[in-house]
Amino acid sequence: MRRRAYEIGVLNGVFAPNRLLPEALSLASRIAKNAPIAISYFKELAYSGQTIGNPELLQLIHYLYGRLFSSEDSYEGPHSFIDNHNLVWKGQ
């Protein structure tokens, strides 16, 4: 069942018990490198998805994506790559 969940994308990995903590810390490190505003919006969607229906969730997704893509941070990732500078997230 775990393997099937991984194959269809429900899980991002299947690990032996002794690898769980190192893998979780590695994933947390990769997540932490993203824009804080994007992480915040994703968490809001994840938590809201447990308590609201699909129509409301879709409205929230559209709203948050609109805010995210109009934020200053949405320009930072591509520009840091193009200009070859370190990421500087502003949280705006």
BELURRA-V483889 format. One record per backbone hydrogen bond with DSSP energy under -0.5 kcal/mol. NH is the residue of the N-H (numbers start at 1). CO is the residue of the C=O. Records with the same first field share a line. If there is no record, write none. Layout:
# BELURRA-V483889
NH = CO, CO
This chain:
# BELURRA-V483889
5 = 1
6 = 2
7 = 3
8 = 4
9 = 6
10 = 5
11 = 5
19 = 16
20 = 16, 17
23 = 19
24 = 20
25 = 21
26 = 22
27 = 23
28 = 24
29 = 25
30 = 26
31 = 27
32 = 28
33 = 29, 30
34 = 31
38 = 35
39 = 35
40 = 36
41 = 37
42 = 38
43 = 39
44 = 40
45 = 41
46 = 42
47 = 43
48 = 44
49 = 45
50 = 47
51 = 48
52 = 48
57 = 53
58 = 54
59 = 55
60 = 56
61 = 57
62 = 58
63 = 59
64 = 60
65 = 61
66 = 62
67 = 63
68 = 64
69 = 65
70 = 66
71 = 68
72 = 92
74 = 71
75 = 72
76 = 72
77 = 73
79 = 75
80 = 76
81 = 77
82 = 78
83 = 79
84 = 80
85 = 80
